[in-house]
Amino acid sequence: MATIKDVAREAGVSVATVSRVFNDSGRVNDETRHRVRVVAERLRFWPNGVARSLITNRTHAIGVLLPDLHGEFFSEVIRGIDLAARREGLHVLVSSSHSDTHELVSALRSMRGRIDGLLILAPEPESIPAIRASAWGCPVVLLGPGGETPDFDTVALANFDGAYAVVRHLQRLGHRRIATITGPPNNRDAQQRLEGYRAGLREAGVPQPRSFEVRGDFTEPSGYQGARAVLKLTPRPTALFVANDVMAVGALGALREAGVRVPNDVAVAGFDDIALARHLTPPLTTVHVDAYQLGERALQRLLRHDRGEPAPGHSHEMLPTWLVVRASCGATPQERRRATDAPPPGTRVRQAATRPRPPAKRRKGGA
């Protein structure tokens, strides 16, 4: 295999000049640059990536840590990151933390020296100190926790808004007994969706027993088991808000298996608006989130740090959500026609329905 010394000797230049050519340094004239590249191509030489990074202190790679690699939501986030990175000539290294702080730290250590920046999706609150301690000065952007982590830039979804909009919509359809299947208790997205659900109920003055909050974990089996638990509640809820669409798929299967008609007996709504949602039977009312934009915006914020652009402290961006009304909630055809499946072309994403802001601090055990 040809080395940088072989190229330098054949081109009649120094090793330093060859290095400047491949590092796109402006201190080489066009004739010399062309000669070096012609020789390198003839010798089939390409600089070793690790050695090159030692010289430039850049790897031209971005690390991405996700809690899971399975599911349409995560694939859309990765797609947004990957396409934005490709436009910048960057590669993406992807790993999973499985929502475990120890695995997250292990993945961080394995990426050390291999990346120029790091994106972490949905870190659990207790993992933030570990990220702070293990990031070795690498630029980091968090996806999901909102403005509650002052040490990092964040890009988050308006989870509270979306869940609140779902509950208020179900109430407008006449439902008073609205149950929910929640996400994992330590997941901030799940917590914010639960807070939005509770706020919608409080505003309507229709308190629900905590037994109406059935725990899930964002997986299809937990949605199936959660719906079976909901059917055992007395009195039975007339509506069910599921904290993500993957669980809603499982919930619809359990309801169908039990002979419960949707929406005639129980109305169902989800969250995320994955592509499958519109093809379910019945099509699923849900909250649309732009997972692609979440990934793209996070990468753009990371590049701002990587380029050393000045910024007044860390910034926290919230991407809006909006309600998509389909048949599973029992809305009339006229109501469904009035609801759009996406914002009009060329417009910005619409904010969810007006709602109260969640309280800044909550007492232990409070709603």
N, C-alpha and C positions, 0 to 999 in steps of 0.2 A: 504494500500500500504506500502510495506517495506521501511524503511529508512536506511540511511547509518549507523545510530546508531544500528539498528537491525542487520545488517550484521556484524558490529564490535563485538557486543556481542556474536553472534552465532559462529563467527570464532575465538573468544578469542584474538582479537587484538584491537588496538586503532582506533579511527575514522580517525586519520591522516594516518595510514597504509592503510586503505581501500581507502582513497583518492589517495595515492601514486600508488596503484595498478591500479586504473582506469585512472590515468593520465600518466601511463607508466613510472613511475619514476624508476630509476635503484637501488634505495636504499631499495629494498625489495627482500629477497631471493626467490628462485623458489618455495620452499615448501610452504611458507606463501602465495605467490602470487596465487598458485594453490588452496589452501584452501579457500582463500577469494572468488575467482571466483566460486568455487563449491557452497559455501554458497549463494552467490549472485544469482546464477542461480536457486537454490532451492527456494529461497525467491522471485524470479522474480523481482529482484532489478536491476535498471539501473540508474546511476546518472543523476539528472536533468540537462539539457543542460545549462540553464541560471545560476544555481548555480555553475556549473562546470566552466563556462566561467569567473565567478567572481574570482575564485581561480587561473586559468591558464592564464587569460587575452587573451584567444583564444576561438573563436567560431567554428573554422573549417568550415566556410562558406564564400563564396565570393559573393559580390553584383554585379549585372549587370543592368545598366540603358540603355535602348534603346529608340530611338525617337518614335518607333512604334513596335508592336508585330506581325503585319500582314505581310506576304510575305515570299517568299522562301529565299531571301537574309538574312533576320534577323534570320530565323530558322537555316540556315547554320552557321551563326556566333555563335548562342547559342549552336549548336551541337559541334562546335570546342571547345568552352569554357567548356562545360559540360563534354565531354570525357576527356579533359586534366585535369579538376578538379577531376574527378572520379579516375584517376590514382594516384592522390595525396591524396585521401581520403577526399576530400572536397565536400561540398554541395554548390549549386548555388541558390541564391535568385534573381529573375528577376522582374523588374518593368519597366514601360514606362513613359517617360517624355512628350510625345506628342509634342516634339520640343518646349516646353514652359519652360522658366527659373524658374517661380514660382513653377510649378509642379515638376521640377527637384530638386529644393531645398527641397520641401516637401518630395519627395521620399528619398533624402539623410538623412533627419532628422528621417524618419521612420526606416531607416536601422542602425542608430547609436547604437552601442553596440551589434549589431547582426552579424556583419561581420568582417573579418580580412583584407579585401582589397576590392577595388572597381574598376570595369571596366565601362567606360562610352563611348557609341558609338555615334559618330557624334554630339558632342555638338556644339551649335551655338556659334560664337565668343563672343557674349555679355554675355554668360553664364559662361565663364571661371572664371571671378572674383568671381562669386557666388559659383562655385565649390571650388575654393581656400579657400574661407571663411567658407564653410560648411563641409569640409572634415574632420575636427576635428583630424588632424594628421594621418588619415588612409591612407595607401598606395593607390595611384590612378594611373591607366594607362588609357590614352585616346585613343580611336580608331577613326582615321579619320582626325585630323586636321593637320598632318604633323609636321614639325619642327618649328612651329610658336608659340608654347606654352612652353617656357623654364622652367616653374615650374613643368612640368610633363613629364614622359616617354610617348611616343606616338608610335602607330603602324598604318600606313596609307597605302592607295592604291595609285598606280601611276595613278591617274585620268587624269592628264594632258597628260601623255604619251599615254594612251589609246584613248582619244578623238582626239589627234593629229593624231594618226595612222589611225583612221577611216576616217578622212577628207582627208588625203593624199591618202588613198586607193580609195575613191570615185573620187578624182580628176584624179587619174591614169586611172580610167574607163571612163574618158571623161566628168565628171560632173563639171559644173562651177557655177550653181545656187544651192547651198546646204543650206537648212534651218535646224534649230534645234528646238527641244522642250526641254526646259531647266528644271532643277530641282528647288526646292524652292530657292529664292534669298538669304536667310541667311544660307543656308546649304553649308558647305565648300566643300564637295564632288562635289556638283552641280557647285559651282563657279570654281573649278579647271577643271572640264570637259568643261565648257564654255570657259575658258582661252585656253585650248588645241584646241578647235574648232576654236577660233579666230586666234590662232597662225598658224594653218594649212592653213587657208585662206590667212593670211598675207604673208606667205612664198611663196605661189603660185602667189601672186600679183593679187588676185581676191577678192577685198573687197566686202562684202555683206551689204546691207542696214540693219539697226537694226530691221526693220520690219520682217526680216527673223529669228529673235530670238523670238520664241513664248514661253511664260512662262507656265511651268507646275509645278506639285508639287510631282512628283514621284508616283502618283496614276494612275490606269487605266483610270478612267473618264477624268483626265486632259490630258492624251495622246489622247483620243478620241476627246475631244474639241480642243486640239492643232492641230491635223491633219485637222480638219474642217477649222480652221483658216488659216492653210498653203495653203489649196486649194483655198482660196480667194485672195491670193497674186498675184500681177501682176508685172512682168511676173511670171508664176507659177514655183516654184523650181522643178528641175528634180531629186533631191535627198534629203533625210530627215535623219538627225542624231538625234535619240531620246536618251535622257540622261540616261534612264534606260530601261530595258526590260519590266517591268510592264507597263510603259507608251507606249512602242512599241506595246504591245498587243492591247491596246485601239486604237492606231493610225492605225494599220492594219485593225481593224474593221471599222473605219471611212472611210478609203480609199476604202475598199471593198464595203461598203454601197453606196459610191458615184460613183461606177463603175470605179474606177481608178485601173489599173492593176499594180501590183508589181511583178517584177521590170520594166516592159515594159514602163510604164508611169512615175512612181516615184520609185527610188531605196530607200530602207529603211535599216538603221543599228541601233543597240541598244547598250546597255552597261550593263554588269553583267554576261551574259551567264547563266541565270537560266536554269534549266532542261527543262522547257517548250519550250525554244527558238528553239531547234532543231526539235520540233514537230509541229511548226506553219506552216501555208501555205501562202507563201513559207517559208522554214526554214530560221531563222533570222541570218543574219550577225551581229556579236556583239563583244564586248570586254570581254574576259574572266577575271574574278577576282576570287581568291580563298577565298571565304568568310569563309570557314571552317578554313583555315590556319590563317586568320585574327584573329579569335577568339582564336585559339590555341596559337599563338605567343603572343597575349596580356596577356593571363593567365600566360604564362611562364615568361614574364617580370614582372608581378605582384608578382610572387613567388620569384623572385630574391630580390625584396624589402622586402618581408615578412620574408625572411631568413636572412636579414641583410647583404647580400653579398655586398662587397665594389664596388662602381662604380664611375668613374670620371664624376660626374654630371649626368644630365638626357640624355637619348639616344632617338633617333628618327629613327625608322626603316620604310623603304618604301618597300612594297611588289609589285613586278612587275605585269604588265598586258600584255596580248597579244591579237592580233586580230584573230578572228575565222571567216573565210570567208565561207558563205553559199549562198543560191540562192537569197535571198531577195535584194542583192545589184546589181544583174545582171552580176556577174562575170561568165566567161565561165566555163564549166565543167572541162577543163584543169586547169584553175586557182584555182578552188575549190579543185581539187585533190592535187595541190601543197601545199595548206594550211592544216594544221593539226588542229584537234579539241582539242588537248591537247599536252603538251610537251611529248617527248618520255619517257617511264617508266624509273625510276631511275635517271632522270636528274633534275636539278633545274629549277624553273619557268623561262621562257625566258623573257627578257626585251622587251618592245614594240620597234617599229621602232625608229631609231635615230632621234632626234628632238632637236630644240633649247631649252635651259632652259628658263622658263618664267622670265621676268624681276623682279628684287628684289623688286622694288617699282614702283607703277603705279600712274600716276596723276589722279586726280578726273575726271571721265567721260572718261578716256582713255580706250583702248582696252587691 
